[in-house]
């Protein structure tokens, strides 16, 4: 916005004066406040739902990782034992 338009806007505002104050409908402020409170409640609900879904996802992820680590740990020790047994089986027939 250039300075001429701003000056024209200020001049129009000065000429308008205080005698033309617009009337606010009755209950307007209460309606705005009620909308604001409703929006805050929606945001809180969204935040709670988001936190709940994140916590659920972390629990599921932790459980899945825990199960995988447990099965990997058990299978790893079994695999090591069977590998050792296989090595002994291959080594003994060779006469060593």
Number of C-alpha atoms within 10 A of each C-alpha: 5 6 8 9 10 11 11 11 11 12 11 11 11 10 8 11 9 9 6 7 8 7 6 8 7 8 9 10 11 10 11 11 12 12 12 12 12 12 12 12 12 12 12 12 12 12 12 12 12 12 12 12 12 12 12 12 12 12 12 12 12 12 12 12 12 12 12 12 12 12 11 13 12 11 12 12 11 12 13 11 12 12 12 12 12 11 11 12 11 12 11 9 8 7 6 7
